[in-house]
Every structure is written in C-alpha cells, then in structure tokens.
C-alpha cells in the first residue's frame, strides 16, 4: 500500500513484520534453522551449520534487493534467488559449508515457514491489541452500565437499553475472539518441510527426524505430514482475523451512526485537525470509523481469494498458493490497524447523556408502549392489551399527544393504574429487563477464567 494511505489503515509494528526486509530475515531464519536441524540429526556436518548460522546473522544487510526483485519475477518466487544470494554469501566465507545451504528443501518450504513465522509475530501483537480493546470495553461497560439510551432495531427506535450494555456486548464479542485464538495456535503455527513433492526423499530415512528438529529450532508445531497443497491452516488464520475485523467493524458502524447530527449521542475523540471537512467548517466526521469500516469492507474480498486458494492441484499448486502472498499480509495489516483505531475510540469516546435523554423522549412515550402493554396483559389478556395500546399509539400520533396522556384518559387503564403507576411505566430505566445481569456476567467472564 502507498505510504500516504498506510497511516489510515495499517499499524506500524505489524506493517514492519510484513516488510520486504523482514520477510527476507524470516526466510534466512528458516534456512539457518534447517541447517541446524540437519546437523543435529547428522545429515550435514555441524561445522557447515555453524557457518550458515554465522553468515545468516547479517545476511539480510548484504542481500541485493533490486537484483532479488528482478530475478524473482523470472524464477516465480523469491526463495530461488534468495537461496542463490545466501549461498554466495556463505561461499565467500566457507565453500564447503555453502554446499549444504537449502539442503533437501524446496522453495515453498522456506516461504511457507517464513510466512508462519511472520504470522506468529504479528499474531502476538494483534492478541495484545485485542486484549487491550477487550479490557477497555469491560471498563466502559461498568462505567456506563446505568446510562440509559434508546435501543434501535431496523434503524428505528425500539426499547430502552444502556450504553454499558452496548459496551458489554462488544466486550463479549472480543472475548470470543480471544478464546478462539488459543486453540488455533497449535494447529496453525506449524513448520513446513517436505521437499519437492512432500516426501523429503532427498533426506532418505532422516526426513521425519529433520522435520521434528526443524520445527523445534523455530519453536513451531511439527506437522504430521507435509501441507504444501492443503491450505486450511492459512485459511483458519485469515478467518480468525476476519472475524476480529468484522467485530470491530460492527462497533464502528454503531458509533458512527450514533454520531449522526440528528442523534449525536457519542463522538469519536476530538483533536486538532481530526474529522474536519475540506469545505464545511462545522463537520465532525467519524474518521476512525471510516478506516475501520473500509477494512471491514476489504477483508471479506481478500478472504474470498484465500478460500479460493484452498482448491489446489496435486502435491504443489500453480497460482493458488501464490495468491496468499498478497492477501495474508494485507489481512494482518488491516486487522491491526482496525484494532488500533478501535481502542483509541473506545477508550476516549465522548458521551452526550443529554442527547440520549432527548432521544428517549422524542417519540413522546411511544417507546414505552410494550411496557404498558405487558403491564396491562395480566389484567386484560395480552391480545386485548395489545389492541388497546395500539389504538392509544395511533391516537397519540394523530393528535400529537404524549402516549401517557392518551392512556391516562382511557377508562380501562384508569381502572388499573393511577398517575403514579403510569409515571413509573413510562420511566425508561424501569424497563431494562436483565441488562444489568448481562453486564455482570460479561464483567465476571474474564479472559482465561
């Protein structure tokens, strides 16, 4: 992505992990681990592995990026020209050791393993971001648990809720994301080493031992068998990120709607130069929400590419695997960027309690129609109560009266409720159901408990 746009959608630390320099570093790390693993099980001389490791420590600084980029287009991937350059660097120090660089491996082994290492490091950062957003939502759920506001369904006013309940629902979604991460890691963070067709025939009877040692060197899971053509690990990882982006996208959709001029119940944090318009001085735009929603729009399209890449030919595929190189890094970067912006807004969200109260009252009591109906139902029967309150709502709208005023004049209502009882029925805070119990349940369900 253009650097001009990166600050809008990405997060610097995760972007750095997926930079060209970092990728080369991860690939060299995989080559070094391969040599050390093979020396460990006596496939190559220990002296060769030691020299490969020594050269690997500073290899990236000596890689010619321009030449690598040019030759990668001819070779079909970056591993082939990288191995050539790395081998040359080792040869400059020790010709004998250079013979054992990339011993028995194929390009996809190194690229897949390097990608997994990138994903592991990026996932660790995203997990911290996710935990931060989760904790912020818990804190805000407690702080605003009694802040009554209108709940909306189908974009229309429905029944009263509290802002704390909205935060609690967001927190619960983020906790589910955190809970999904843990069991996924053992399946997904897995080394790749299979040689040309997955048989590691070049290593004769030492293939399984080398795979185990290779995975241990990198602190990755050792696979039961090669997974060159079976990409469910990458799809599961990307899907996890897509779920996170979808969850924070839902939050951003909510607060951007609540920022609408006619609603004005919450606002993104204010700052100089933030959210303004190039032509309208009065505007206060939900700029963080725009970035998050753009990510939530983009990631499903990238996921379509990742899912399509599962259908591969035979032992190693043509084109499908390659599509991951474009999609996976961008999904990671968009997810990290969306989380960063979400935490900032969730932590510093500005709440307009007066607007919430005003919006609760703007229907002149119609939002409490269900409360009145349910209070009348035991006395009149539910259907009769529904018809009575429905009639009162129609009359209130037609005569531009408060619903409570219309109901207070009805004999069937007067027979069961005095003015004080009606006042209580029309108090939004009295019709919140089990919202407080739900908030408590979310607050008590801490991660890992």
N, C-alpha and C positions, 0 to 999 in steps of 0.2 A: 504494500500500500504506500501511496505517496506520503512523505513525511509531513506534508501540510495537513493531511487528514488523520494521521496516526494518533495525534493527541485527542482527537474527538472520539475515537472508537476503541483504542487499544490501551494497554497498561505497560509501562516501560520495562519492568522486570521480566514479564512473560515475553514481551516482544524481543528482548535481548536473548532469551533462551532459543528463540527460533530464528536468530540472525544467521547469516552465512558463516560468519566466523565461529559462532557457537556450534553450528551443525558440523563443521569440519573438526572441531575439538571433540565432539561426541563420537565421530567416526574414527578418529585416531585412538580415542579411548577404547573403542571396541576392538580395533586392531591390536592394541597393546594387550588387552585382556585375553584375546585369542592366543597370542604368542605365549603369555604366561601360563595359561591353562594347558596348552600343548606341552610346554616344558615340564609342567607339574606331573603329567602322566607319561613323560619320556617320549613324546612324539617328535619334538625338536630339541636341540641342545639348550641347556639352561643359559649358556653364555649368549646364544643368539637372542633369547627372550630378554635378557638383561640389556643388551644393546638396543633392541627395538624399544624397550621401555624408556631408556635414556634419551634416545632420539625423539620419542613421542612427546616428551615433556615440553619441548619447544618447537615441535614440528609445524604447528599452525602458523607461527610467525614467519616460516620460511616457505610456506605454500604460495605459489604464484596464482592468485585468484583469477586474474584475467585469462591466463592460459587454461586454467581449470574450467572456467565458464565456457570457453570456446570449444575445448575438447569434449566436454560433457555433452554438448549438442550432437557431436559426431558419435560418441560412444553409446548414448542412450540413457546414461545415468552418471552421477558424479563419482561413484565409487571407483570406476575403472581408472579414470585419470588421476584420482586422488591416490590410489594404491601405487600407481606408477611414480608419482612425485615422492610419495612417502618412502617407497623402496629406494629411490635415488638418494634420498637424504640418509637412509641407513647405510647404503653402499658407500657413501662418502666417508663414513666412519669405520665400517667393517663389511667387506664384501661377503664374507661367509655368512654373517647374520642376515644380510639382505635377501639371501636365498629363501629365508623362512617367513618373510612378510606375507600375510594373507594366505598362509598355508592351509590348503584344503577347503577354503571358504569360497562363497560366491558373492557377487555384488550385493544381492538382496539381503544376505545375512548381515552385512555391515550396515546397510542403510536401515533395515528394519530395527536392528538392535540400537543403532544411534537414535532413531525416532522414538523408541521406547524410553531411552534414557532422557531425551528431551521431555517427553510426556511426563515422566516421573517427576522431574524437577519442576515443571510447570504446574503439575497437579498439586504438588506440595504448596505452592504459592496460592493456587486457587482455593485449596482447602482452608488455608488461613483466612483468605478473604471471605469465604463462605461462613466460617465460624464467626468472624467479626460482624458480618451482616446479621447473622442469627442472634448474637448477643445484643446487638442494638435493638432489634425488633422485640426481644424479650423485655428490655429496659423500657421501651416506649409503650409496650402493652401494659406494663404495670403503671407507668405514669399517666396514661390516658384511659385507663380502664373505666372511669366514670364520666368521660367526656361524651355526652350523648350527641349523636348526629343521625341524620336520616340514612337508612339503608336503601339501596336502589337496585331494582331488578328491571331488566329490559330497558335500561337507561331512564326509568321513571321512578319517582319517589314511591317507596314501598312501606317499610315499617322502621321504627327506631332501632338503631344499634349503638355501639360506642366506638370511638376511634381506637380504643385499646383492643377491641375485638378484631378490628381490621388488622392491626399490628400482630395480634396473636395468630391469626390465620396465616399471615406472611411468615411468621416465625416457624409455625408448624410445617409449612412447605419447605423452608430452608433446612429444618432438622431432618426431614425425609431425604433431602439431597445428601446431607452429611452421613446419614445412616446407610445410604446406598454406596457411598464411596468405599467404605472399609472392606466389605466382602469382594468388591470388584478388583481391588489392587492385586490380590494373589493370582487372579485369572489373567489380568491384562498386562501387568508389568513382567513380561516374560521374554527371555532371550530368544534370539533366532539364530540357528546354526544348522544348516542342512546340506551345504554344498550344492552341486549343480541341480540335482533332482530331489534333494531331501534325504538321500541315503548315506551321505558322508562316506561314500565308498573309498575316497582318497585317503581316509584315515584308517582303512581296513577294520580291525577289530577294536579300535580305540575310540570310535565315534561317540558312543554314549558317555564314556568317561570324560572326553573333551567337552561335550555339551554341559555336563554337570559342573565341571571345573570352570568353564567359561561363564556360566550363569552365576556361580559363586563369586568369581572375581568382580562381577559388576553388581552384586547384591540384587540379582533378579531371580525370578522363578525359573527353574529349568523345565522346559516343555516335555510332555510325554513323547511327542513326535513333532517333526517339522511342521510349520504352519504357513509356508510360503503362499499357498493358494487359498487358505481358509482365513478370512479376514474378520471373523466375528469379534476378535479381541479389539481391533481398531474401531469397529462399529460400536461395540459396547462403550468404549471410552468416549467416543464422539457423542453418542446418545446421552451419556451422563451429563456432558457439558451442555448439550442442547436442552436438557430438562432444566438445568440451572438457569440458562438464559431465558427459557420460557417462563420460569417462576419469577425472575426479577422483571421480566417484561410485563407480566401481569401487574406487578406492583407499580411500575412506571406508568402503565395505562391508567391505573386507578388515580394516582396523584396528579397526572396531567389533566384528567377530567375534572378533578376537584379544584384545579387551578383556573378553570374556565371563569371568565369575567362574571357570568351570571351566578356562579356557585361560590367561588373564592373562599373555600373552606381551609385549604392548605396551600403552601407555596414552597417551592424549592428555595434553598438558602440564597440570600441576597449578597451580591458582591459587585464591586465596580466593574462595569463593562459586561456583566453577565445577564443574558436573557433579553437584551435590548433589541430593538428593530433599527434597521438602517434608515428607515423613513418615518416611523411612528414613535415619537418620544415617550408615549405613555405605555408602551408594551412591556410586559414582563413574561417572557416566553419560558416554557419548561424545557430548557436546553439539555439538561441531563436526561430527561425522559426521551427526548428526541434521539439521542445517541443510543440509549438502551433499546428503544423500540426499533431503531434501524438494525441493531444486532439481532434482535428477535425476529426481524423480517429476513435477514440474510442467512442466519444459521440453518433454518429448515431447508433452504435451497442447497446449501453445502451438504447437508445431511442426505439429500436425495442422491448426490454424487457418491457419497460414502456408501450408502446402501447399494447403489448400483454396482459398486466396485466389488461386492461380495461374489458376484457371478463370474468366476474366473475359469480359464482353460487349463485343465490338466494340472501339472505339478508347479508351473510358474506361468504367470499370465502376461498378456500383451496389452498394455494400456490401462487396465483396470486398477492394478496396484499403483501405477504411476499417478493416477488421479488423486490418491491420498496425499501426495506431497504438496499439493496446492490446498486441499480442503482442511486437513487436520490442523496445520499451524494457524490458519485463519480462524477456525472454530475456537481454538485455545485463546487466541488473542482477543477475539470479540467477547468471549466469556469473561476473561479477566477484566477487560475494560468495562463491561456492563456491571460487574460486581463492584468495581472501584467507585463508579458513579452512584450506584445504588446506596452503598454505605454512607457516602457523603450526604446524600439527600435524607436518608432515613435518620441519621444522627442529628442533622441540623434543620429538619423540616419545620417550617413556621406554621403554626396552627392558629386559625382565626375562629375562636369559640363564638364570637358574636355572629359571624356569618352562619355557623352551624345552627345556632338558635333561631336565627331569622328563617333559614330554610326549613326548619322543623315546623315553623308556624305559617309558612306561605300558602299552604293548602287550606288554611282556616279549619283545621281539625280533621280533614278527610283521612289523614294517615292513621288516625286512631279508630277508624270505622271497624276494623277487625276486633280491636279490643272491646268496643262497646257490644258488638255482635256476640262475642264469646261470653261476655258478662250476662247478656240477656238470654242466651241459649238455654241455660238450665231452667229458666223461668217460663220461656215461651216455646221452647223447642228450637233446634238450630235453624231449620228451614224458615220458620216464621220470623225468627230474629234476623236472619239474613235479608228477607224481603223487607222487613221494617227499616233496617238500617240503610239498605239500598235506596229505598224510597226517600229517606231523610237526606241521603247524599245528593240525590238528584234535585231535591228541593233546595238544598243549601247552595248548589252550583247555580241553579236557575235564579234564585233570589239574592245571590251573592251574600249569603249569610254564613256565619260560623256554624259548623255542624252541631256543636254543643247547644247553640241557641235553638236550632230546629228541633233537636231531640228533647230539649227541656220543655217544649210546648206540647209534646205528644203524651196523651194520657197513658198509653201502655208503658212508656218509660217512666212517667211520674209515679206510677203505681209501685215501682220497684227501686227507684233511685232518687234521692234528694239532690239538691245542688252540690253539696259537698262530695257526695259519691260520684257525681258526674265530673266534677273537677278532677278527682283522682283518676278517673278513667281516661281523662284527656291529658294526663301528665305523661309525656313520652318515657320518662325514666321509670315509670311503673309497669312498662310493657316491654321488658328486655329479655324475658324468658330465662334461659340458663346461660346467658352470655358470661356472667361472672364465673360460673363453674367451668365453662370452657377456657376462659383466660387462666384460671388457676391450674387447670390440667396442663395447659401448654407451659406455664411457668415452672411447673414441677417436673415436667418431662425433659430434663436437661440432657444434653448430648452425653451418651455413654452410660446413663443410669438405667 
